[in-house]
Amino acid sequence: MADWQACVAQAEERVPYAQAHWLDATNGPTWEAIVEPKPGGGYASVFPVPVQRRLWGTESLQPPFTQQLGLLTTAASQHRNPAEYLALLSGRFVRLHLQLNTGNATPSGLPAGWQATERTTYHLGLSADYGTLLAHYTPEFRRRLRQHREQAMPLQVVPAGSLAPTVALFRSYKPDHQTRLYNRHFARLQHLTHALGAHGEILEVRQPGNGELLAGALFVHSPNRVTYLFAAASAAGKKQHAPMLLLDYVIARHAGTPDLVLDFEGGTIPSIARFFANFGARPVPYCSLTQTTRPWYLTWMR
C-alpha cells in the first residue's frame, strides 16, 4: 500500500478521499483500482474503484463521506484521460455511480448507458491574510461577526474529543430516511474519524451556562486542503449563527497559509451554496457518472 499512498501524495489532483485509510474506512475491504504502473516500480496514476458485491451482481457506488475520487495523475503519467479508465469499467458492474474530482475534465465519448452530471463544491483560497479574506465576506456576514464580538459573552469555538454528539445532533433533526444515512453509514464515519487521527479536527460551539451543543463539525487536514466534511447545527445554533462562527474560526486560523484551500464540500443545494458564497468562496464543478445494467425488476432492490 506504500506505492498507492506515494502516488496519492504526489498527485497533481488533491484528493484526500483517495487515501488508502479513507477507502478502507468508508468502503473497505472491497475496493479496487485501475493503476498505471511506473517502469521502475510504483504507480504513475491511480483510479480508485469502490466495489460492493450484492446478490444480484457487483456494484460500484461512491462510498459515504467520500465526495470525489476519479483519476489521480503524477508527473510520470502517460494516461491522463479519465475516459481511458472508465472504458475499462464498462460492463463490469450492474450499477455504477462514481464522482470524479475537480481536477478531472468531464469525459467525452462515454460508454452506452452512461450519464454525466455536473455537481458543484465551493473552494476558498486561504493564502491571503485574514483581513483580506474577511473583506470578501458579504456585508451581512461581517455585520453578524462584529455584533457577535461585541457581546458580553460571545460564543466560543472549542475542540472536542468525539464526533458522537455532533452525529446525534444531526440525526435528531434530519431523519435517516430523508438523508439516506443509516447506522451502517455512521459506523463508517466513526471508523474514518478514528483512521484520520490527528488529521481530523472536531470543533464545537456550545451554549454558555448549560453547555447545550449548538453546532459541531469535522474538518479534515491534508496537504493543501482543509475539508469541511461533516457538520450539524440545532435550530438555536442556526439562530445564533454558530455554523458561521465555526467556519470563520477555521478561516481565521489558517489565513496566510500559501496554497491552502478550504473545501466546503458542497454547494449543489442553492441555500447551502449561498451560505458558502457568503465567505467569498467560489463554485468549482466536478463530474458525477451513473450507469446501470440491472434488469427492471431488480431496480427496487437496495
N, C-alpha and C positions, 0 to 999 in steps of 0.2 A: 504493500500500500504506500510505501515511501515514494515510488515513482509517480503515483497518482497525485499525492499531496504536493510533490515538487512541481508538477505540471500546473496544478491549480494555483499555486503560489506565484508562478512565473507568467501566468496567463495575462494576455492583454485585456481580456474582459474580467472585470472584478465581480466575481460571483461567489459570495460566501456559502451559498446553499449547495455548491458542488463539492465542498469538502467531505472527505470520507466519513468523518464522525457525524456530520449533519445528515447524510443519506442513511447511515446506519440507524440513526435515531428515528428518522421520520418515515423510512421505507424499509429498513433492514429486516432480515438479512438478504432480501431478494432484490437487489438492484444490480443491473448490468451496465455495460458501457460499450460504445464504439470508440476505438482508440487509433491514433496514428502513431506507430512506433518510430523512434529515432534510430538511425543506423547503429549508433554506439550503445543503445540501451535507453530505457526510459520512454517517455511519451512526448511527442511534439504537439498533439492535440487530443482532447478528450470530449466525449459527448455522453453524459450520464443518461441512462435509460432505466427509470424505475419500473419494476415488474411486480405484478400481483397475479398469482395463479388462482383461478376460480374453477368451479365445477364445469362451467361452460366454456372454458378456454383461458388463455393468458391475456391479461390486460396490461397496458402501460399508462398509468394515470399519475398526474402531477401529485406528489405527496402533500399532505397538510403542512402548513407553515413553511412552505418552500415555494416562493413566488416565481422564481426563474431558474432555469437550468440551461439547456441549449449547448451550443458549441463554444468551447474554450480553446483558444489558439495561442501559440507562443511564437517567438522569432523564428523557430525552426519549422513551423508549419508549412506544408506544401498543399494541404487541402483545407481551404478556408471558406468554402461554400457550404452552409448548413444543408442545402438540398442534396448534396452528395451523401451525407449521413442519413438523412431522412429516407432516401431511396432504399437504403439497406433495411429499414424498418417496415417497408411496405409489405403488407400481407402477413406479417408475423403475429399481429395481435387482433383479437376480436373487437377490442375497443381501445382507443388511444386518445389521451389528452395530455399534451406537453406544452409547456410555455418556454419559449426561447428567452434569451437575455437581451438587455438593452443594447448590447454591442453587436447583436446579430441582425442583419437585414432580413426583411420578410422574404422568404424564399419564393421563387417563381417556379412554375412547372411542377406543382405538387402532384403526387400520385392521384389517380382517380379515387373519388370518395373522400378526399381530404379537404378540410376547410381551414382557412386562416382568418383570424380576427385580431384586430389591433386593440390592445389594452394599454393602460397608462399608469405609470408611477410618477412620483414627484421627487426631484432632487434639489438640494440646496448646497452649493459650494461653501465651505467654511474657511477658505483661505484668508478672507478679509478679517479685519478686527471687528469686535462686537459692535462698536458704534456704527460702523459702515453697514453691517448686517441689519442692525436694528432700524436704520434709516429706510431699509427696503420693506419693513413690515408695513401693513396698512395703517393709516392713521388711527383706526378703531382699535387695533391691537396695541399700538403704542400708548393710547389713552388708557386702556384697561391695565396695562402693566404699570403705568405711572400711578393710577389710583390704587392698585394693589400695594405698591411700595410705600404709599402714604398712610396705609392703615396702621393702627396701633399694634395689632398682632397679625402681620401678614402670614399667609400660608407658607409653609416651608416644604421644599422638595428634599426627601431624605432617602438614603439607600435602604433596601430591605433584604432580608436573608432568604426569603421564599417567595415564589410566584403564586403560591396557592391562594392567598387572599384576593389577588387580582383576578385569578381564574374564577373563583367563587363569585366575585362581584360581576364579572362578565356574564356568567351563566344565570345570575339572578334576574337580569333584565333582558337577556337575549335567549329565548328558549332554544334548546338543542335542535328542534325540528325546523326552526327558522334559519339557523346558521349552518345546519347540517354538520355540526361538530358535536361528537358524542364522546362517551367515556374513553373509547379507544383512541380518539384523536388527542384528547387532553393527556392521556398517558404518554403518547408520543412527544407532546410538548414538554412534559416533565422529563422524559429521557433526554431530550435535546438540551433543556436548560442545564441538566447535570453534565452533559457532554461538553457544553460550552465552557464550563468552569469560569475562570476569570474574564473570559471574553464576553460573557453575558452579564449585563448590569440591570438589576431590578431597582426601580425607583418608585416611590410612593408620595402622595400628598394626603395627609390626614387632617381631620378637623381638630384644632386646638381644644384642649379640655377633655373631650370624650374619646379622642383617638379614632373616630369613625373614618374608615377608608373612603376618600373622595375620588381618588384616581390612582392608577398604577400602570406601569409599563415595563416591558422588557426591551432593552436596547442591546444590539449585538455589535461588538467591535471587531473589525477585521482590517487588513491593510487598505488604506484609503477609503474606508467605508464605516459609517455608523448606521445601522439598520434599525428602524422603529418597527420591531417585529410583532409585538402583541401589546394591546392596551385595553383598559376598561375604565369607565367613569360612571359614578352614580348621578342621579338627577341633581342632587345637591352639589356634587362636584362640578358638573357642567355649568350650573348656575353661578358658581364661584370661579369659573374659568380654570379649573385645575388642569385639564389637558394642555391648555396653552402654557401654563406655568412649567409643566414637565418638559415640553419641547423647548421653551425658551431657556430653561436651565441647561439643557444639553448643548444648545447652540452657543450660549454664552461661555460655557466651559471649554468648548473645543474651537471657538473662534480663533483665527490666526494660525491654524494648522495647515501648512501647504498641502494642496492636492487632496484634502479630506472632503468627502461628500456625505451629507446626511440623506439617506434614502428613506423617505416617508412610507414606502412600501404600500402604496395605494393611490387611489385617485380616479378610479373608474366611476364611482358613485359621485354625482355632481356636488352634493353637500360636503362630502369629505374632500373633494378636490378644492373647493373654495376655502375650506379651513386650512389646507396645506399652502395654498397660494397666498394666504394672508401673511405668511412668514417670508414671502419673496421667493418661494420655491417655484421651479419651472416644470412643466409636464415633459415626460420622456416616454416615448412609446416602446412597446415590446410586443412580440407576436405570440398569440395563443393558437395552437393547432389541435384539431379534432379529426378523428376518423373512426368509423365503426363498420364492422362486417358482421355484426351479430344478427341472427335471424330475428324477424319482427316479434316472434312470440317469446323471445328472451329479453326484450328491451326493458321490461318492467323489473327485472331482477337487479339487485344491487349487492 
